[in-house]
Amino acid sequence: MTPTTVPATAPRRRRRTLAPYAFLTPFLIPFFLFTLVPVGYAFWQSLHRTERTGGTFGRTESVFAGLSQYAQVVQEPYFTESVLRVLAFALVQIPVMLTLALVLALLLDSAVARAKRFFRLVYFVPYGIPGVVAALMWAFLYDPRLSPVVDMLRSVGAEVDLLGPDAILWSIGNVVTWTYTGYNMLILYAALQAVPTDISEAARMDGAGGWTIATRIKIPVIRPALTLTAVFSIIGTFQLFTEPQVFRAISTSVTSTYTPNLAAYSLASGDSYSEAAALSVILAVVTFTLSFAFLRFTSRRQG
């Protein structure tokens, strides 16, 4: 009687089960160390406050404060103003930017487009410029004392203060749009490359024009990519910091609490770490909520 042999499929199944985690390890370790740990520490810090014991020269200690830091931040006037300002910014800037990115991607994907590699590089170059450098460059173009653009507008009788309180938000929006349109265009263009050419050719043989092919075939197919770029844009908008921080140095219209991210930075710079942590957590929750609501809304529309 021959002994029973253990099938070799069990170790193979175990290796197949562990293989995805092995590939994900190079991502999971930095994600845990540099994202989850700082977020967890910020949440812990938002629940505590620093108190001094023993008078002016006494020692400081961290005490549990519960949600009092959150209540204090929410009651501040700058909180509502900065959040509403960023929401208004998002409602205008994101649709404009994604529309431009979609148009550029469709133009590059059209059959009559020439020098596609060159224009892909040209459109993407603004994203490769560091944010501080881009903001400084546009600040020069906005400054009424230095800008050739403002001088040209004045020569035709148009008095425009691009750094004034009524225009500064949209001046910042122009910088953000200029920077990130090419980045989003590249994502949409990559999605368009996955659209089977047979479908477009069949529609063209049936008499469909370029506009019909773009609106009835290409755009519906790349709708997931559009959703992805919109979510990225929502997250990026609530992290708006670099451009307002640079413009703050040249315009009195940008205050230290102009955006929620800038307000958190200003609080931390003033040693109000607990309030800054509470504001950061609130901002993260608001960003997640809006992104999730947008995903649910788009999924229902697609369903």
PyMOL commands that set and color helices and strands:
alter all, ss='L'
color gray80, all
select helices_A, chain A and resi 9-46+68-75+77-109+116-128+131-142+148-155+168-193+197-205+210-221+223-238+242-248+260-269+273-302
alter helices_A, ss='H'
color red, helices_A
select strands_A, chain A and resi 48-52+60-64
alter strands_A, ss='S'
color yellow, strands_A
deselect
rebuild
show_as cartoon
